[in-house]
Amino acid sequence: MANNLIPGTIARVYAQELMGDGFYAQAIEVKRIGSASGTAQERYRLTISDGQGFCQAMLATQINSLVSNEGPGKLTKNSIIFIKEHICNVMQGKKLVIALNLEVVGQHHDTIGNPQSLEPRDPNKAGGPAGPSYNVAQQQQPAGGGGNQNR
């Protein structure tokens, strides 16, 4: 399967520069979350990556079936996905991408690249820094789309 990931895409999504555009990503983690009592509808948290950066995402509940369905369109760890529609929200002090509509376009056997977190590190957390953090500013395009560059 061809690798449709474009490095820097997740940084642009995280910076809310791709709000109307779809994008390819790899779901490097798919985790069910929900209440222990079972009263709340189950939700799925994803970690999405472009091979360079990663961030947290949630599936909108109307597409939860992508995780529970069997067959080639099933969303699993390391799936390559095309997120057709999304929004960005801040929940519990962290930015999340909410996937409103997506398509599973393929599977990969492992995590592509060596993605780094886009979430700012909290120096007060136990254990200290866990390695280099990814700088969102490295991937931002200049105003005007960056098409005209001095040569």
Backbone as CSV, one residue per row, in Angstrom:
resi,resn,N_x,N_y,N_z,CA_x,CA_y,CA_z,C_x,C_y,C_z
1,MET,0.828,-1.182,0.000,0.000,0.000,0.000,0.876,1.251,0.000
2,ALA,0.487,2.213,-0.798,1.252,3.463,-0.880,1.090,4.262,0.408
3,ASN,2.169,4.946,0.781,2.156,5.793,1.964,1.665,7.174,1.546
4,ASN,0.453,7.536,1.943,-0.147,8.826,1.591,0.120,9.901,2.628
5,LEU,0.910,9.613,3.642,1.154,10.572,4.715,2.067,11.691,4.233
6,ILE,1.749,12.911,4.621,2.579,14.072,4.294,3.103,14.639,5.604
7,PRO,4.427,14.542,5.840,4.989,15.088,7.084,4.631,16.568,7.245
8,GLY,4.242,16.930,8.451,3.842,18.307,8.750,2.344,18.526,8.730
9,THR,1.594,17.565,8.200,0.145,17.713,8.135,-0.477,17.798,9.519
10,ILE,-0.062,16.934,10.433,-0.656,16.930,11.771,-0.366,18.247,12.485
11,ALA,0.821,18.811,12.289,1.133,20.117,12.889,0.187,21.189,12.348
12,ARG,-0.129,21.120,11.071,-1.047,22.098,10.473,-2.481,21.887,10.985
13,VAL,-2.876,20.641,11.154,-4.197,20.348,11.724,-4.254,20.869,13.160
14,TYR,-3.226,20.583,13.927,-3.138,20.990,15.334,-3.173,22.510,15.468
15,ALA,-2.575,23.213,14.496,-2.568,24.677,14.493,-3.834,25.247,13.843
16,GLN,-4.767,24.377,13.489,-6.060,24.725,12.894,-5.908,25.438,11.554
17,GLU,-4.941,25.011,10.763,-4.724,25.561,9.433,-5.411,24.752,8.339
18,LEU,-5.919,23.575,8.645,-6.566,22.711,7.646,-8.017,22.437,8.006
19,MET,-8.721,23.432,8.463,-10.071,23.193,8.985,-11.065,22.708,7.921
20,GLY,-10.933,23.106,6.687,-11.901,22.675,5.681,-11.413,21.550,4.800
21,ASP,-10.194,21.096,5.026,-9.573,20.108,4.149,-9.467,18.755,4.817
22,GLY,-9.581,17.709,4.012,-9.334,16.366,4.503,-7.843,16.094,4.502
23,PHE,-7.432,15.071,5.222,-6.008,14.736,5.292,-5.828,13.268,5.645
24,TYR,-4.667,12.742,5.241,-4.298,11.372,5.569,-3.516,11.349,6.871
25,ALA,-3.713,10.287,7.636,-2.996,10.098,8.892,-2.912,8.600,9.167
26,GLN,-2.070,8.265,10.113,-2.004,6.891,10.601,-2.525,6.880,12.026
27,ALA,-3.433,5.966,12.315,-3.956,5.801,13.679,-2.968,4.904,14.425
28,ILE,-2.015,5.526,15.128,-0.982,4.713,15.790,-1.468,4.138,17.118
29,GLU,-2.629,4.601,17.577,-3.270,4.016,18.756,-4.771,4.188,18.618
30,VAL,-5.523,3.165,18.979,-6.978,3.215,19.027,-7.370,2.651,20.378
31,LYS,-8.022,3.478,21.206,-8.332,3.050,22.568,-9.779,3.391,22.905
32,ARG,-10.502,2.402,23.432,-11.874,2.633,23.868,-11.840,3.303,25.227
33,ILE,-12.622,4.349,25.378,-12.749,5.018,26.671,-14.225,5.131,26.987
34,GLY,-14.549,5.280,28.244,-15.948,5.396,28.649,-16.076,5.165,30.129
35,SER,-17.276,5.271,30.587,-17.499,5.114,32.016,-17.539,3.641,32.398
36,ALA,-17.108,3.348,33.600,-17.123,1.976,34.109,-18.543,1.477,34.311
37,SER,-19.479,2.408,34.555,-20.856,2.000,34.806,-21.585,1.624,33.531
38,GLY,-21.027,2.027,32.382,-21.672,1.696,31.118,-22.829,2.611,30.769
39,THR,-23.054,3.662,31.560,-24.181,4.551,31.272,-23.865,5.526,30.143
40,ALA,-22.626,5.915,29.996,-22.256,6.830,28.918,-21.951,6.021,27.666
41,GLN,-22.233,6.633,26.504,-21.920,5.962,25.251,-20.412,5.818,25.128
42,GLU,-19.960,4.666,24.651,-18.527,4.467,24.540,-17.954,5.409,23.493
43,ARG,-16.696,5.791,23.731,-15.978,6.690,22.830,-14.643,6.039,22.512
44,TYR,-14.038,6.521,21.439,-12.739,6.015,21.043,-11.764,7.168,20.888
45,ARG,-10.619,7.024,21.533,-9.543,7.999,21.410,-8.490,7.419,20.475
46,LEU,-8.021,8.241,19.580,-6.981,7.851,18.644,-5.745,8.696,18.887
47,THR,-4.618,8.181,18.545,-3.418,8.975,18.384,-3.155,8.947,16.893
48,ILE,-3.168,10.143,16.265,-2.982,10.208,14.817,-1.616,10.810,14.498
49,SER,-1.008,10.293,13.438,0.352,10.669,13.084,0.482,10.861,11.580
50,ASP,1.440,11.707,11.207,1.823,11.853,9.797,3.235,11.321,9.572
51,GLY,3.768,10.599,10.534,5.116,10.065,10.464,6.151,11.000,11.072
52,GLN,5.752,12.251,11.330,6.653,13.241,11.913,6.120,13.738,13.252
53,GLY,4.841,14.087,13.304,4.211,14.560,14.528,2.961,13.747,14.822
54,PHE,2.547,13.757,16.092,1.290,13.093,16.427,0.516,13.928,17.430
55,CYS,-0.802,13.700,17.465,-1.666,14.358,18.440,-2.830,13.428,18.760
56,GLN,-3.594,13.816,19.759,-4.737,13.028,20.203,-5.972,13.403,19.388
57,ALA,-6.812,12.429,19.158,-8.056,12.648,18.429,-9.145,11.793,19.055
58,MET,-10.378,12.158,18.801,-11.539,11.379,19.239,-12.397,11.092,18.024
59,LEU,-13.017,9.924,18.011,-14.009,9.635,16.984,-15.340,10.220,17.418
60,ALA,-16.040,10.863,16.502,-17.421,11.250,16.770,-18.208,9.953,16.958
61,THR,-19.179,9.959,17.867,-19.879,8.708,18.196,-20.578,8.089,16.991
62,GLN,-20.979,8.895,16.012,-21.680,8.343,14.849,-20.778,7.491,13.952
63,ILE,-19.451,7.522,14.174,-18.554,6.666,13.380,-17.843,5.618,14.245
64,ASN,-18.352,5.391,15.460,-17.800,4.337,16.325,-17.801,2.971,15.653
65,SER,-18.747,2.743,14.755,-18.863,1.434,14.118,-17.618,1.070,13.309
66,LEU,-16.815,2.054,12.926,-15.577,1.751,12.203,-14.631,0.889,13.031
67,VAL,-14.720,1.008,14.361,-13.854,0.224,15.242,-14.429,-1.171,15.471
68,SER,-15.745,-1.272,15.564,-16.365,-2.564,15.884,-16.674,-3.415,14.660
69,ASN,-16.742,-2.822,13.476,-17.009,-3.590,12.256,-15.867,-4.537,11.951
70,GLU,-16.181,-5.635,11.328,-15.160,-6.565,10.851,-14.970,-6.338,9.361
71,GLY,-13.801,-6.646,8.867,-13.565,-6.528,7.434,-12.520,-5.480,7.107
72,PRO,-12.358,-5.191,5.814,-11.275,-4.322,5.369,-11.419,-2.858,5.794
73,GLY,-12.595,-2.394,6.152,-12.777,-1.008,6.568,-12.666,-0.797,8.066
74,LYS,-12.207,-1.818,8.797,-12.127,-1.730,10.254,-10.962,-0.839,10.677
75,LEU,-11.222,0.051,11.631,-10.209,0.953,12.176,-9.483,0.252,13.311
76,THR,-8.191,0.024,13.122,-7.358,-0.640,14.116,-6.034,0.118,14.246
77,LYS,-5.230,-0.308,15.203,-3.906,0.273,15.379,-3.128,0.173,14.069
78,ASN,-2.498,1.281,13.684,-1.684,1.426,12.474,-2.481,1.501,11.178
79,SER,-3.819,1.658,11.270,-4.606,1.894,10.063,-4.199,3.216,9.435
80,ILE,-4.209,3.261,8.108,-4.047,4.512,7.375,-5.462,5.017,7.110
81,ILE,-5.716,6.260,7.508,-7.063,6.808,7.418,-7.052,8.121,6.639
82,PHE,-8.186,8.410,6.017,-8.393,9.715,5.406,-9.492,10.386,6.217
83,ILE,-9.127,11.433,6.944,-10.100,12.165,7.757,-10.736,13.208,6.859
84,LYS,-12.002,12.983,6.527,-12.722,13.842,5.584,-13.206,15.128,6.241
85,GLU,-13.683,15.015,7.484,-14.190,16.172,8.226,-13.700,16.093,9.653
86,HIS,-13.321,17.250,10.204,-12.858,17.286,11.588,-13.054,18.683,12.163
87,ILE,-13.002,18.736,13.479,-12.954,20.007,14.202,-11.891,19.851,15.280
88,CYS,-11.439,20.981,15.816,-10.494,20.950,16.931,-11.171,21.548,18.156
89,ASN,-11.060,20.874,19.267,-11.617,21.341,20.540,-10.558,21.239,21.622
90,VAL,-10.750,22.008,22.685,-9.901,21.875,23.860,-10.745,21.180,24.925
91,MET,-10.249,20.043,25.404,-10.937,19.277,26.437,-9.952,19.019,27.563
92,GLN,-10.337,19.365,28.774,-9.502,19.181,29.955,-8.110,19.776,29.746
93,GLY,-8.083,20.953,29.106,-6.839,21.675,28.910,-5.958,21.168,27.785
94,LYS,-6.424,20.180,27.009,-5.634,19.635,25.912,-6.411,19.769,24.609
95,LYS,-5.677,20.070,23.552,-6.297,20.185,22.238,-6.530,18.794,21.662
96,LEU,-7.729,18.574,21.135,-8.096,17.306,20.514,-8.660,17.561,19.130
97,VAL,-8.334,16.684,18.212,-8.963,16.675,16.906,-10.161,15.742,17.024
98,ILE,-11.333,16.220,16.644,-12.536,15.379,16.644,-12.794,14.970,15.200
99,ALA,-12.671,13.673,14.911,-12.919,13.160,13.563,-14.416,12.949,13.396
100,LEU,-15.020,13.727,12.518,-16.458,13.639,12.280,-16.787,12.636,11.180
101,ASN,-15.868,12.475,10.246,-16.080,11.564,9.129,-14.706,11.107,8.649
102,LEU,-14.517,9.814,8.558,-13.242,9.311,8.066,-13.443,8.001,7.342
103,GLU,-12.428,7.652,6.568,-12.426,6.404,5.820,-11.112,5.690,6.094
104,VAL,-11.202,4.392,6.366,-10.000,3.579,6.508,-9.575,3.195,5.096
105,VAL,-8.359,3.607,4.714,-7.899,3.357,3.342,-6.882,2.229,3.259
106,GLY,-6.371,1.779,4.399,-5.428,0.673,4.383,-4.872,0.384,5.759
107,GLN,-4.020,-0.616,5.805,-3.373,-1.028,7.051,-1.867,-0.988,6.854
108,HIS,-1.153,-0.775,7.921,0.302,-0.827,7.890,0.741,-1.710,9.042
109,HIS,1.854,-2.393,8.879,2.298,-3.345,9.899,2.918,-2.675,11.115
110,ASP,3.333,-1.403,11.003,4.027,-0.756,12.106,3.799,0.748,12.033
111,THR,4.263,1.475,13.047,4.192,2.927,13.038,5.145,3.463,11.979
112,ILE,4.653,4.379,11.155,5.462,4.978,10.099,6.261,6.138,10.689
113,GLY,7.547,6.172,10.417,8.415,7.252,10.885,8.690,7.169,12.372
114,ASN,9.070,8.318,12.925,9.345,8.439,14.358,8.621,9.684,14.857
115,PRO,7.280,9.636,14.905,6.518,10.847,15.237,6.747,11.325,16.662
116,GLN,6.749,12.651,16.823,6.926,13.309,18.120,5.626,14.014,18.494
117,SER,5.341,14.105,19.773,4.110,14.725,20.265,4.080,16.223,19.958
118,LEU,2.897,16.697,19.588,2.696,18.126,19.381,2.226,18.805,20.658
119,GLU,1.833,18.023,21.649,1.337,18.567,22.913,2.497,19.139,23.713
120,PRO,2.372,20.387,24.182,3.451,20.956,24.995,3.692,20.105,26.235
121,ARG,4.936,19.963,26.595,5.298,19.168,27.769,5.025,19.957,29.042
122,ASP,4.579,19.260,30.066,4.339,19.867,31.374,5.548,19.556,32.252
123,PRO,6.388,20.557,32.551,7.589,20.288,33.344,7.288,19.865,34.776
124,ASN,6.038,20.051,35.233,5.669,19.688,36.596,5.262,18.226,36.735
125,LYS,5.108,17.517,35.608,4.696,16.113,35.686,5.833,15.249,36.203
126,ALA,5.467,14.216,36.927,6.465,13.295,37.477,7.228,12.636,36.351
127,GLY,8.511,12.435,36.568,9.323,11.758,35.573,10.076,12.696,34.663
128,GLY,9.698,13.958,34.632,10.401,14.931,33.801,10.169,14.707,32.334
129,PRO,10.941,15.361,31.508,10.751,15.250,30.070,11.040,13.837,29.576
130,ALA,10.255,13.402,28.614,10.410,12.053,28.079,11.102,12.074,26.727
131,GLY,11.772,13.137,26.390,12.461,13.227,25.106,12.141,14.538,24.447
132,PRO,12.624,14.724,23.229,12.418,16.002,22.549,10.955,16.187,22.180
133,SER,10.482,17.415,22.273,9.119,17.687,21.832,9.186,18.248,20.432
134,TYR,8.128,18.058,19.695,8.029,18.486,18.319,7.585,19.936,18.294
135,ASN,8.206,20.768,17.517,7.897,22.190,17.458,6.932,22.469,16.314
136,VAL,5.689,22.837,16.635,4.670,23.121,15.629,5.129,24.237,14.711
137,ALA,5.838,25.221,15.225,6.266,26.367,14.426,7.178,25.942,13.273
138,GLN,7.849,24.804,13.385,8.727,24.342,12.314,7.963,24.067,11.037
139,GLN,6.697,23.715,11.136,5.936,23.311,9.968,4.989,24.378,9.451
140,GLN,4.886,25.510,10.106,3.945,26.530,9.674,4.435,27.190,8.403
141,GLN,3.522,27.418,7.469,3.822,28.055,6.207,3.769,29.564,6.359
142,PRO,4.590,30.306,5.587,4.497,31.759,5.639,3.157,32.243,5.104
143,ALA,2.747,33.433,5.503,1.488,34.012,5.021,1.524,34.037,3.510
144,GLY,0.362,33.785,2.894,0.296,33.775,1.447,0.567,32.412,0.839
145,GLY,0.648,31.375,1.669,0.770,30.011,1.179,2.185,29.544,0.921
146,GLY,3.155,30.441,0.956,4.548,30.024,0.815,4.939,29.674,-0.603
147,GLY,4.091,30.010,-1.601,4.383,29.670,-2.983,5.475,30.518,-3.591
148,ASN,5.632,31.768,-3.182,6.658,32.649,-3.707,7.837,32.698,-2.768
149,GLN,8.924,32.164,-3.203,10.114,32.200,-2.383,11.211,32.884,-3.164
150,ASN,12.034,33.673,-2.490,13.166,34.310,-3.156,14.201,33.257,-3.487
151,ARG,14.763,33.357,-4.677,15.769,32.371,-5.107,17.082,33.029,-5.264
